[in-house]
Amino acid sequence: REFALASVKLTAQWWFDFMGGYFSDDILMSEIKKMITIKEGYKKIKMASASRIAVFADTESLYYVSEESTAGLDCVKNVYENLKLIGAPHDIFLFSDIDSPSLNIDQYRLIVFLNSFVITEAKRQYINEKIKKDGRSILWIYAPGYILEDGFSEKNVSDMVNINVECLEEPENEIVMLPDGPGFDKAEGLSYGFTNKATGVQIFRGVEHPVSPVFYIDDKDAVAIGKYRKSGKTALGFRQFKEFTSYYSAAGNLPVGVLREIARKAGATIYYEGTEPVYVNNRLIGIHNAPGGTITFNVPSGIRFKELFDGGMYESNKDTLQVDIQKGSTKLYLADREIEA
C-alpha cells in the first residue's frame, strides 16, 4: 500500500530496518526487490497528478483553538481520512502556500478548506480573485475567517463563503442529509457532526464542553442539502454563482458519501464507487482491497493496463476496468497511455 501511494504521488520511499535486520526475511526482501524493479521499470515514464481536488489545511489556525476543542480532529484529520475513500484522487497543501506561484490552481475543480479559521486580508483577496472563478466549486468547513485580530465575526464567515451564516443560540450539531437534496440522493439519510454529534457536547478529561460557536445557514438563495436534526435549521448547503459554487458545512466529520457527491458535482472524476482507498495519477491506478472480490474502475475504454506486481494484462471496456482481486491484496496498474480525468 505504501509503495502504491508513493508511486502515484511521485515521492521517494525508504524502508527503515529499526537499527538491525528488521526486514531480514527472504519473503520480505523478495517483495522489496520486486518493488525496486518495478520502480526502475517505470521511472522514465512521464507521470503527473491527475487530481481535480485540492485540499488545504492550516497549521496557523490550530494555534487559536483550545486544547479542549475537537476542531483539529473533526475538521482536519477526520475529514481528510474520509476524503481518501471517495474514489477520486486529491492533492493536499498547506493553506499558507495557497498563493504560491508554483501551485497550479487551474488544475482543480474542487477546493476544500478544512480549517481556515484565520484568513489574512492578502489570502482573502487571493481567494476572491483567483479561486472563486472558472466554474470551480469550493467546500468550506465550520468557521472560515471567523477569528480576527480583535475578536470573532460570523459576518466574516458569511463574506468568506458568500452564504449568510448565523450563530445558533442552543448547542446543536447533528446534521442529517435531506431526502430531496438536489443531486445528493446517494447521500440521503447520512448524518454527521462534531465529536459526540448527538448532544453537541465534547468530553475532555472527563468534563463536558459544549461545542461553541455553532453556525447555521440563513440565506434564501442557498440550497439546503443537510439540516440539524433537532431545530431543522440548514447546516449544509450551497449557493450557485455565475463564476463558482460555494458549499458550506457547519460541522466537520463529513461522511464519505457526502464528500463524494460534492466532488462528483464539482466535476472530479470518481474512479471507484466503493470505500477502499484508491491511488491514481495520469498513468497509474491502484487499490488496496481488504475484502477481496471484483473491482470496477471508471476509466475510458481501450486502455491497456499492466498489473505491476503480478504482470497480468487487462483492457478497459465500456468505460470501465473490471479486475478480480484476492482478499487483502494491493494492486497497481500501469496504463499504456494517459488516464483521462
CORCOR-V980884 format. One record per helix or strand. SS is the DSSP state (2 for helix, 1 for strand). FROM is the first residue (numbers start at 1). TO is the last residue. If there is no record, write none. Layout:
ss->SS from->FROM to->TO
ss->SS from->FROM to->TO
This chain:
ss->2 from->2 to->9
ss->2 from->26 to->42
ss->1 from->53 to->57
ss->2 from->59 to->62
ss->2 from->71 to->83
ss->1 from->91 to->94
ss->2 from->95 to->97
ss->2 from->105 to->107
ss->1 from->110 to->113
ss->2 from->121 to->131
ss->1 from->136 to->141
ss->1 from->147 to->148
ss->1 from->151 to->152
ss->2 from->154 to->161
ss->1 from->165 to->167
ss->1 from->175 to->177
ss->2 from->185 to->187
ss->1 from->191 to->192
ss->1 from->201 to->204
ss->1 from->207 to->210
ss->1 from->215 to->217
ss->1 from->223 to->228
ss->1 from->234 to->240
ss->1 from->244 to->249
ss->2 from->256 to->266
ss->1 from->278 to->280
ss->1 from->284 to->289
ss->1 from->293 to->297
ss->1 from->304 to->307
ss->1 from->313 to->315
ss->1 from->317 to->317
ss->1 from->320 to->325
ss->1 from->329 to->335
